[in-house]
């Protein structure tokens, strides 16, 4: 589907820039991926990819096929690395999964937590890009903390910039401002797929819109505002509810 994309890439892209331009570059300029995703040279605040700096310990021993990943290093300054302290919560490193590239596989309550906040300031525009495959998921509600979170916070904060599953099979960009107000956000029109890799992006353009892109196409927007929302320390998290499910990133 995306013959050159690295499985496990998710990036905070913190610039005023049209997402369609970024996606066009992303899909057309494979040679740039080795340096920056989509050729983005500035404003990239977080970049994780499965073929670089995945470790079975705290940054010393590169992960091999089947290893549990304790640390996954950020490729963009200021290098906000992710870790999982408890072995049972760590994802598995798998090689040669998508077009020769590796992935990190998350099941049940496995996660990696960022060591610091994302770098998105209270009134910044941002885009978050994700390449992943879900084989199953559990939908939650739009005003709660239940269900499958693809992106979540490491600890409870007022500000929310999460991405989760709701309404049986829809993606949801769950946002809330730093004062604990304005809980809500756009729900995708298109249903989520299972068993195939895809590209999702959610974004904020201050005073204009919140929205979700799926596989390069704008899927939904909601009215924007000028409220302060600071990007929290971010986690690739899947809450444990007794149901077996897994992701490949």
C-alpha positions in Angstrom: 0.0 0.0 0.0 2.8 2.4 0.9 5.8 0.6 -0.6 8.5 2.7 1.1 6.9 3.9 4.3 8.5 2.8 7.6 6.0 1.0 9.8 6.4 2.8 12.9 6.5 6.5 12.2 4.6 9.0 14.2 5.7 12.6 14.3 4.6 15.9 15.8 4.9 18.3 12.9 4.6 21.8 14.4 4.4 24.2 11.5 1.7 26.3 9.7 1.7 24.1 6.6 -0.9 22.4 4.5 -1.3 18.7 5.3 -2.0 17.9 1.7 1.5 19.2 0.8 3.1 17.2 3.5 1.3 14.0 2.5 2.1 14.6 -1.2 5.8 14.9 -0.3 5.5 11.9 2.0 4.1 9.7 -0.7 6.2 10.9 -3.6 9.7 11.5 -2.2 10.8 8.2 -0.7 14.5 9.2 -0.9 13.9 11.9 1.7 12.7 9.5 4.4 16.2 8.6 5.5 16.7 12.2 6.7 13.2 13.6 7.5 9.7 12.2 7.0 8.3 13.8 3.9 11.2 16.1 3.5 10.2 18.3 6.5 13.3 20.2 7.4 12.0 22.5 10.2 9.3 22.3 12.8 9.6 18.5 13.4 9.4 18.0 17.1 9.0 14.2 17.4 9.9 11.4 15.0 9.9 7.7 15.9 10.6 5.0 13.3 10.9 1.3 13.7 14.1 0.9 11.6 16.2 3.2 13.9 17.2 3.3 17.5 14.9 0.6 18.9 16.6 -1.1 22.0 16.0 -4.1 24.2 17.4 -2.1 27.1 18.0 1.5 28.0 19.7 2.6 24.8 22.6 0.2 24.5 21.6 -3.1 22.8 19.7 -2.8 19.5 16.5 -4.9 19.4 16.5 -8.0 17.2 13.5 -9.9 15.9 11.2 -11.0 18.8 12.9 -8.8 21.4 10.8 -6.7 23.8 11.6 -3.0 23.3 12.4 -1.1 26.4 13.5 2.2 24.7 12.7 3.8 21.3 14.6 6.9 20.5 13.3 10.1 18.9 15.0 11.1 15.7 14.2 14.8 15.9 15.8 17.3 18.3 15.4 17.7 21.2 15.2 13.8 21.2 12.3 13.0 23.4 12.9 9.3 23.8 10.2 6.7 24.8 10.6 3.9 27.3 8.5 1.2 29.1 9.8 0.3 32.5 8.0 -3.0 33.1 8.8 -5.9 30.8 5.2 -7.1 30.4 4.2 -3.6 29.1 6.8 -3.6 26.3 6.0 -4.0 22.6 7.8 -6.6 20.5 10.2 -5.8 17.7 9.4 -7.7 14.5 11.5 -7.6 11.3 10.4 -7.8 7.6 6.7 -7.1 8.2 6.0 -4.4 5.6 8.0 -4.3 2.4 11.1 -5.4 4.2 10.8 -2.9 7.1 10.4 -3.7 10.8 7.5 -2.8 13.1 6.8 -2.6 16.8 3.9 -4.8 17.8 1.7 -3.7 20.7 -0.8 -6.1 22.3 -3.2 -5.5 25.2 -1.7 -3.1 27.7 1.7 -2.6 26.1 3.0 0.9 25.6 5.9 3.3 25.4 5.9 6.6 27.2 7.7 9.8 26.1 10.2 11.2 28.6 9.0 14.8 28.2 6.2 17.0 26.8 5.8 16.9 23.0 7.0 20.4 22.2 3.6 21.7 21.1 3.1 25.1 22.8 -0.4 26.2 24.0 -1.3 28.2 20.9 0.7 26.2 18.3 -0.7 24.7 15.1 0.4 21.0 14.8 0.0 17.9 12.7 0.5 14.4 14.1 1.2 11.7 11.5 0.8 8.0 12.2 1.6 4.8 10.2 0.1 1.7 11.7 -2.1 -1.4 11.4 -4.8 -2.5 13.9 -5.9 -6.1 14.0 -8.6 -5.4 16.5 -9.8 -2.6 18.8 -12.3 -1.7 21.5 -14.3 1.5 21.0 -14.8 3.9 23.9 -16.8 7.1 24.3 -16.1 10.6 23.2 -16.1 12.0 26.8 -14.3 9.3 28.6 -11.0 7.5 29.0 -12.1 4.1 27.9 -11.5 2.1 24.7 -8.4 1.7 22.5 -6.1 4.7 22.5 -3.6 4.9 19.7 -2.0 8.0 21.1 -2.6 9.1 24.7 -1.0 10.9 27.6 1.6 9.3 30.0 -0.2 10.8 33.0 -3.5 12.7 33.6 -3.4 16.2 32.4 -6.0 18.8 31.6 -4.8 19.4 28.1 -5.7 16.6 25.7 -4.4 15.7 22.2 -5.3 12.0 22.1 -6.3 9.7 19.2 -8.6 6.8 20.0 -11.4 4.5 18.8 -15.1 5.4 19.4 -18.6 4.8 17.9 -18.0 1.1 17.0 -15.3 1.7 14.4 -14.4 5.4 14.1 -11.2 7.4 14.8 -11.6 10.3 17.3 -9.3 13.2 17.9 -10.1 13.9 21.6 -9.0 17.4 22.7 -9.5 19.5 25.8 -7.8 22.8 26.8 -5.4 23.5 29.7 -8.3 24.7 31.9 -10.2 21.4 31.6 -12.8 22.9 29.2 -13.8 22.2 25.6 -13.8 18.4 25.8 -14.6 17.1 22.3 -13.2 16.9 18.9 -13.8 15.4 15.4 -14.9 11.8 14.8 -13.9 10.3 11.5 -16.6 9.8 8.8 -14.7 6.8 7.4 -14.6 3.6 9.4 -11.3 2.2 10.7 -9.9 -0.8 8.9 -8.2 -3.8 10.4 -5.4 -6.0 9.0 -3.9 -3.4 6.6 -1.4 -0.6 7.1 -2.6 3.0 6.8 -1.7 6.6 7.3 -3.6 8.8 9.7 -3.1 12.4 10.6 -4.8 14.6 13.1 -4.3 18.4 13.4 -5.1 21.7 14.9 -5.0 25.0 13.0 -5.7 27.6 15.7 -8.9 29.7 15.2 -9.7 27.6 12.1 -10.2 23.9 12.6 -9.4 20.6 14.3 -9.4 17.6 11.9 -8.4 14.2 10.7 -6.8 13.0 7.5 -7.0 9.3 6.5 -4.6 8.0 3.8 -3.9 11.5 2.5 -7.6 12.6 2.2 -9.3 15.1 4.6 -11.9 13.0 6.3 -13.5 15.4 8.8 -13.0 18.8 10.5 -14.5 20.6 13.5 -14.5 24.3 14.2 -11.3 25.6 15.7 -10.7 28.0 18.6 -8.0 30.0 20.3 -7.9 28.1 23.6 -4.6 27.0 25.1 -3.8 23.3 24.6 -0.3 22.3 25.5 0.9 19.1 24.0 1.3 16.6 26.9 4.0 13.9 27.3 2.8 11.4 24.8 2.3 7.6 24.9 1.6 4.9 22.4 -0.9 3.3 24.7 -3.5 0.6 24.6 -5.5 0.2 27.9 -5.9 -3.2 29.3 -9.5 -4.4 29.3 -9.1 -8.2 29.0 -9.5 -8.2 25.2 -6.6 -9.4 23.1 -5.8 -6.9 20.4 -2.6 -5.7 18.8 -1.1 -3.0 16.6 1.8 -2.9 14.3 3.5 0.5 14.0 
